[in-house]
Amino acid sequence: MPRPPSFSSPERENLSPNLLVLCGDHGMSETGSHGASSMEEVNTPLILISSAFERKPGDIRHPKHVQQTDLAATLAIGLGLPIPENSVGSLLFPSIEGRPVREQLRFLHLNAVQLSKLLQENVPSYKKEPGFEQFKMAERLHGNWIRLYLEESTSEVLFNLGTKVRRQYLDALRTLSLSLSRQVAQYDIYSMLVGTVMVLEVLTLLLLSIPQALSSKAELEVPLWSPVFSLLFYLMFLVLSALHVIVCTSAESSCYFCGLSWLMAGGVMVLISALLCAVVSALAKMFASGKLLSKNPAHPNSRWSELDVVILLGTMGHVLSLGASSFIEEEHQTWYFLVNTLCLALCHEIYRNCFLGNDCEPRRCSHGERGFVNTAPALQDRSIGHDELEPHRVSKSPTSLNTLRGWEKWMAMASPWVILTCCRLLRSLNQTGVQWAHRPDLGHWLTSSDHKAELSVLAALSLIMIFALVQRRCSLTSKVAMALGLLGVYCYRAAIGNVLFPWQRDSKDISKGLIEARFVHVFVLGILFTGTKDLLKSQVIAADFTIKTVGLWEIYSGLVLLAALLFRPHNLPVLVFSLLIQTIMTKFIWKPLRHDAAEITVMHYWFGQAFFYFQGNSNNIATVDISAGFVGLDTYVEVPAVFLTAFATFAGPVLWASHLVSFLSSETSSGSALSHACFCYALICSFPVSAYIILVTSLRYHLFIWSVFSPKLLYEGMHILITAAICVFFTAMDQTNTKS
């Protein structure tokens, strides 16, 4: 670097000192990787260059190890700004070494006061901390030094005392910073392990229950009561209780699980012991019967199709990708790839059925061996022979691609490519993630003030398409409510200035849109009430299967109307393409190809995850649209705001799961399909979550644990809550099927 120009001493004193900071956010290993906790990856260079630093010729200084947290305190003091309240760093003394002793002590005292206040807020027994005691000692010595300084003493005593005070402050800062850093980096390992063990036990039970849950009866019984009377249960409960007492009495830091009452802690230990006994019991039964996992437990020799292999490899690949921070930041790319691969696998299956129909006849017969019941009366005949088959195909009759004629067959062949085109257009609508989030996309172009007319036309066309795709299976009352509700959605967006009416040239009459939004909310509640009434009626009138089908579709259409209200205008095409893809796959893929409930459930889950990112969401908390929680509200009301924000964020997975319930209920005459779907949906959701909890626990010291892994964990936690609600809805519909 060229040397700065030299100035005379008076001129230099009049100039403000400059500062150049050279640093890196992370290091790099010898193989080029970064983000882990090795010394090469966490050590980064830090160089401070300033005209205020005095350096004598021949003065060679060896590099010192400092903490990255020390940089914030150093820059704050150097710029004359207050130190950040939650900063745990200490001042880098070489940066002020050339200043007078009085200023040095004042800067060190400011930093020590800030750290001591932070210690008082986080540690109840802060007075017993060594760093706090050192700080108080330094303050007393500092007071003695100030008294000598005010007496204008220039003796060697003042210099020696100043050196002692400075050393005492530096020791106090070092101890305080270390104590606070330990508090920040301290994890409740015991509580984390308890939660992880429970999650793994539930996942193991789900995996061991696959043969039972996917059998013809679709029954899933978890024996939690019988293990209570076993010797293993009592031994495990005693061991866990003793371990709990030992950990909670010897732990120096606070522990969440130890802070619970003994009654609640005992209940958790009882549940863990019962789950463990249930796992052992399921394993014993499996080894005793000698059953192996297969796609169809009723026929262990059944062959896995190419689509099943794609689903299995895709699920495993997604789980493995969660161990890398870059894949979590760009998880949308994983789901886009999986959805595109799924479309290509479906295209291969469709073309093989169309062009190799005669050659594939034995393969279709194998489908029958795997459980496809060829006639509708056979489904109704509950004989022993037919009960051994797998009655969860989506078709009631032996339809296939060979039965399609004319344009329907061509549409079936073109459907995967239409879906791929829709997905590609949606990728250009919202840039998400981290690497390409700053790049302009179609959403930015539409939301700019110069293209409000184009956005208005797009929003109007999208609302018309939504009505055309949803109304076909609704009752007349719901059709009218849907039409008025979608009109209210456009009026709401026009009222708040997002879109324009044809007779409106500008946005002068902008309001909060409370009346329009509440107008739509009324129709949403009305459609949901109508659908719920039909479902309750279907439980009374068991013979009328159409009432339940219409009721489920009306509940789904009510959720679609709510999503149209909460989505921003440029995101309405996301909703349109979601409905369009569901319609295409229902008519030209799922029905003709006769996929089973497990495959259809996984497809719905994959597309639901993809549409979560098509909305512009990511694993970053900053992408949550908080404004959706205030649609129709003039003040903040916690419960409606949380519900609306959560629904707007997870609208993609919720709508696809709701469509799954409606589709399986209307296309299958057997009640086991919803049971299969519920089990598969719970399994496909719990598997990545369980693996991710283990990964986050093991990577808790990762460089990006708070910026990448923790936000993703929050998203997964909310996703699990929504999945639990969906599975409860599945179970309720299955009970309705059973009663009807």
Secondary structure, DSSP 8 states (H G I E B T S, - for coil): --------HHHHHHS---EEEEE-S----TTS--SS-SHHHH---EEEEETT----TT---------TTHHHHHHHHHTT----TT------GGGGTTS-HHHHHHHHHHHHHHHHHHHHHH-TTGGGSHHHHHHHHHHHHHHHHHHHHHTT--SHHHHHHHHHHHHHHHHHHHHHHHHHHHHHT---HHHHHHHHHHHHHHHHHHHHTHHHHTSSS-------SGGGGSHHHHHHHHHHHHHHHHHHHH-SS--HHHHS-HHHHHHHHHHHHHHHHHHHHHHHHHHHHT----SSTTSTT----HHHHHHHHHHHHHHHHTTSHHHHHTHHHHHHHHHHHHHHHHHHHHHHHHHSTTTTHHHHHHHHHHT--SSHHHHH---HHHHTS---BS-SS---GGG--THHHHHHHHHHHHHHHHHHHHHTT---SSSSTTS--HHHHHHSGGGHHHHHHHHHHHHHHHHHHHGGGS-HHHHHHHHHHHHHHHHHHHHTTSS--TT--S--S----HHHHHHHHHHHHHHHHHHHHHHHHHHH-TT-HHHHHHHHHHHHHHHHHHHHHHS-GGGHHHHHHHHHHHHHHIIIIIHHHT-BHHHHHHHHHHHHHHHHHHTT--SSGGGS-GGGGGTT-SS--HHHHHHHHHHHHTHHHHHHHHHHHHHHHHH-SSTHHHHHHHHHHHHHHHHHHHHHHHHHHHTTTSTTIIIIIHHHHHHHHHHHHHHHHHHHHHHHHHHHHHH-
